[in-house]
Amino acid sequence: MGDNDLIHEELDVLQSDIDDESPQVLGVLIERLLAEGALDAHLTSLHMKRNRPGLRVEVLCHPTDRERFIRLLLAETSTLGVKARRVERYSLPRRFEEIQVRGKPIRIKVALLDGAPLRAVPEFSECQALAESLRLPVRQVLDEARAECAAWIARQRTS
């Protein structure tokens, strides 16, 4: 695998371990971080000092957004400090295509390797909306969309 087909980025990871904040507040925080442009944000449960349960907040962001997200973490949580580190991320290039599921369009995210489609994943929110409109279980629509993705990939490989 040549480096020229991968996307290489230097990014920042911000981290704070919290044992005295409502999980509801932290759930809203994750939504806000993502809405504000974080590349990723998540919570991980952990045991902290004195055997207290706690949550680790991690945010992945561009270095130019580092201070803004640190300030947001300090303002919106009970934390008194935020750890930060620079990381390198390598990822596959991707593009969007469209498939049909039950006669309705669903966007799929296609990952590329050496310029060729490697795998495809349906957009969950679109599968969810289709399932709701058809009054079907979301898992059923998602399974059908995944099968269509596999067929789409197979067609790309043979053409």
Secondary structure, 3 states (H helix, E strand, C coil): CCHHHCEEEEEEEEEEEECCCCHHHHHHHHHHHHHCCCCEEEEEEEECHHHCEEEEEEEEECHHHHHHHHHHHHHHCCCCCCEEEEEEEEECCEEEEEEEECCEEEEEEEEEECCEEEEEEECHHHHHHHHHHHCCCHHHHHHHHHHHHHHHHHHHHHC
